[in-house]
Structure formats: C-alpha cells, structure tokens
Amino acid sequence: MTSEELRELILSTTDADLLGPCLRENATPYVFEPNPTAWGTFCNDVSRDIDVAPGDIRIVGSARFGYSLKPGNNLKAYSDGSDIDVVVVNPDLFDILWHGLLKAIYPRPPFVRNVGGWLRERQKEVYTGWLSPLSVRLDQRIYGERAREVVEFNARWFNAFKKASQYPARRYEDISGRLYRTWQHAELYHLNSIRSLRKALME
C-alpha cells in the first residue's frame, strides 16, 4: 500500500471500519512482508513465552502499514529508526500484572512513599485499560518479597520480546509491547488515535 492509498483509506473510511486494518485483522505486518512465515513464528514464540494465544498479539502503527500513523507525521515512511509497536490483549495477563502492582505498592500511604512518577503514569494507563509492563520500575531490593510477582512478570515479558526480536525481516530501532485488558479497550485507544490522525491529515 502506498502512502496515498493509505491516506485515501483513512479519509474515506469510517472510524469503526478502520479498526479492522489498523488493529483487528491479522494480516502480515509490513516489517514481516519480506518473510511472512516469520510473523507466525514471532507470534507463536511470544505467545508461548508470556502464556497467551497467538491471536492475542498484533503489530500496530508504522511497522504494520509501513507509514507512521502518529498525527503530525504526515504518514512518514517506516525507516531503520522506527520502532515496532506490539499489542497484546489478554484480561488474565493484565489482571496478574495489575494485582501484582497493588500487592507491591497499594496507591495509599505509606506504600507510595519514595515512589517515582512512573506509578502515576501506570494509574492513568489502567483507567484506559492498558499497561506498559517495562515502564514499571520496582526494585526488589527495596520492596522485597512484595515486588517478586511484578519483577518476574517483567523479566518474562522482556525476555519474550528480546528472544523474538530476531524474526522481523526489516531493520528497526526497538520493540515495545503494550498490554490491553480487552479488545474493547484496545479499540477505544485506536479509535481516538484514528480520529486525531484524520483531523491532522485534513488540516
């Protein structure tokens, strides 16, 4: 798909219909097009290592289409400096991390003393139904056994994507993973992004 074809798709298609190509459909993403079988291997490896189904995993953004969907980037072409943004949708996994955070640092004194701004950012994420696991910064040396579940969760998450990073066929800067509780939460986030992108393209 060319950038002009993508622009036309965005400007002529309803928000709800755009959720298919932007999120729900499981077509081979742009970063895997030179080797489509590697996309299946990537999903299978990540799903096994973090204990979700392969269908719970999607790639979004520029690594999906070959063009940035960030408002203001004017559908900038994917490059070696682009990131691969991975979406994982699984309520059980989300609740494991969420509950682990609450056990380690309940958001009331005295538990939040000496905690940085990362906790406030994670609270904002939870409100909209997603978490960035590797943005959780719990030091087990400080929080002891209470932090063990989260530390182990994040180590498993990091190792899964590190191991799978060999499969994308195109070069990239980094792989980041975002964990959504449900597809409805993921859709709301992407609907908001689609509206912002369309507005920027029409200006």
LINFEN-V735244 format. One record per residue. N is the residue number from 1. RES is the residue in one letter. OMEGA is omega in radians with two decimals (* if undefined). NEAR is the number of other ideal C-beta (glycine too) atoms within 8 Angstrom. D_LAST is the distance of its C-alpha to the last C-alpha in whole Angstrom. Layout:
n=(N:N)
res=(RES:RES)
omega=(OMEGA:OMEGA)
near=(NEAR:NEAR)
d_last=(D_LAST:D_LAST)
This chain:
n=(1:2:3:4:5:6:7:8:9:10:11:12:13:14:15:16:17:18:19:20:21:22:23:24:25:26:27:28:29:30:31:32:33:34:35:36:37:38:39:40:41:42:43:44:45:46:47:48:49:50:51:52:53:54:55:56:57:58:59:60:61:62:63:64:65:66:67:68:69:70:71:72:73:74:75:76:77:78:79:80:81:82:83:84:85:86:87:88:89:90:91:92:93:94:95:96:97:98:99:100:101:102:103:104:105:106:107:108:109:110:111:112:113:114:115:116:117:118:119:120:121:122:123:124:125:126:127:128:129:130:131:132:133:134:135:136:137:138:139:140:141:142:143:144:145:146:147:148:149:150:151:152:153:154:155:156:157:158:159:160:161:162:163:164:165:166:167:168:169:170:171:172:173:174:175:176:177:178:179:180:181:182:183:184:185:186:187:188:189:190:191:192:193:194:195:196:197:198:199:200:201:202:203)
res=(M:T:S:E:E:L:R:E:L:I:L:S:T:T:D:A:D:L:L:G:P:C:L:R:E:N:A:T:P:Y:V:F:E:P:N:P:T:A:W:G:T:F:C:N:D:V:S:R:D:I:D:V:A:P:G:D:I:R:I:V:G:S:A:R:F:G:Y:S:L:K:P:G:N:N:L:K:A:Y:S:D:G:S:D:I:D:V:V:V:V:N:P:D:L:F:D:I:L:W:H:G:L:L:K:A:I:Y:P:R:P:P:F:V:R:N:V:G:G:W:L:R:E:R:Q:K:E:V:Y:T:G:W:L:S:P:L:S:V:R:L:D:Q:R:I:Y:G:E:R:A:R:E:V:V:E:F:N:A:R:W:F:N:A:F:K:K:A:S:Q:Y:P:A:R:R:Y:E:D:I:S:G:R:L:Y:R:T:W:Q:H:A:E:L:Y:H:L:N:S:I:R:S:L:R:K:A:L:M:E)
omega=(3.09:3.12:3.12:3.08:3.10:3.10:3.14:3.10:-3.11:-3.06:-3.05:-3.06:3.13:3.12:-3.08:-3.14:3.12:3.12:3.11:-3.12:-3.09:-3.01:-2.90:-3.09:-3.04:3.09:3.12:3.13:-3.12:-3.06:3.13:-3.04:3.09:-3.14:-3.03:-3.12:3.13:3.11:3.09:3.12:3.10:-3.11:-3.12:-3.12:-3.14:-3.11:3.12:-3.02:3.10:3.02:2.99:3.07:3.08:3.13:3.09:-2.99:3.06:2.94:-3.09:3.05:-3.03:3.13:3.11:-3.04:-3.01:3.13:3.14:3.09:3.12:3.08:3.14:3.12:3.08:3.11:3.13:-3.09:3.03:-3.14:3.11:-3.14:3.13:3.06:2.96:-3.12:-3.11:3.07:3.02:-3.11:-3.13:-3.08:-3.12:-3.14:3.11:-3.09:3.08:3.14:-3.13:3.14:3.10:3.08:3.14:3.11:-3.10:-3.08:3.07:-2.99:3.06:3.04:0.08:-2.98:-3.04:3.08:3.09:3.07:-3.10:-3.09:-3.13:-3.12:3.09:3.11:3.11:3.08:3.09:3.13:-3.12:3.13:-3.13:2.95:3.10:3.10:3.02:-3.01:-3.05:3.01:3.04:-3.04:3.12:3.12:-3.10:3.09:3.14:-3.02:3.01:-3.05:-3.13:-3.07:-2.98:-3.09:-3.10:3.14:3.13:3.08:-3.08:3.09:3.12:3.13:-3.13:-3.09:-3.14:-3.12:3.09:-3.13:-3.10:-3.06:3.13:-2.97:3.14:-3.02:3.12:3.13:-3.10:-3.11:-3.04:3.00:3.08:-3.12:3.08:-3.08:3.10:3.13:-3.14:3.05:3.11:3.09:3.13:-3.14:3.13:3.12:-3.08:3.03:3.11:3.12:3.14:-3.14:3.13:3.13:-3.14:3.13:-3.12:-3.13:-3.12:-3.10:*)
near=(6:5:8:6:8:12:10:8:11:12:9:5:7:5:8:6:7:12:12:8:7:11:11:9:6:5:5:6:10:11:12:16:10:5:8:8:6:11:12:9:9:13:10:9:12:15:13:7:11:11:6:11:6:9:5:9:13:10:13:12:11:15:15:11:11:8:11:11:12:7:8:5:8:6:11:7:9:12:5:6:4:11:11:12:11:14:13:14:12:12:7:6:12:13:9:10:14:10:9:11:11:9:8:11:12:7:8:5:5:4:9:10:6:3:8:5:5:10:11:7:9:13:9:8:10:10:6:9:12:14:12:12:11:9:8:13:6:10:7:9:4:7:9:7:4:8:13:8:11:13:10:8:12:11:8:10:12:9:9:12:12:7:9:12:8:4:11:12:9:10:3:12:6:6:11:10:12:11:14:15:11:9:8:7:13:14:11:10:12:12:11:8:10:13:9:9:12:10:9:10:11:6:4)
d_last=(23:20:17:16:18:17:13:15:17:14:12:15:17:18:18:22:22:20:22:25:23:22:25:28:29:31:30:31:28:27:29:32:32:34:37:36:39:38:36:38:41:38:37:41:42:39:40:44:44:42:43:41:40:38:36:35:33:30:28:24:21:21:25:24:22:22:18:17:15:14:11:10:12:11:14:16:19:22:25:28:27:25:26:27:26:29:29:33:33:37:38:41:40:37:40:43:40:39:43:44:42:43:47:46:44:44:42:44:47:49:47:44:45:44:41:38:35:34:36:34:31:33:33:30:29:32:31:28:30:30:32:32:35:35:34:37:39:43:46:49:51:50:49:52:53:50:47:49:47:44:45:46:43:41:43:43:39:39:42:41:37:39:42:39:37:39:38:34:35:32:32:30:30:31:31:30:31:30:32:31:34:33:30:29:28:26:24:23:22:20:19:17:16:14:13:11:10:9:7:5:6:4:0)
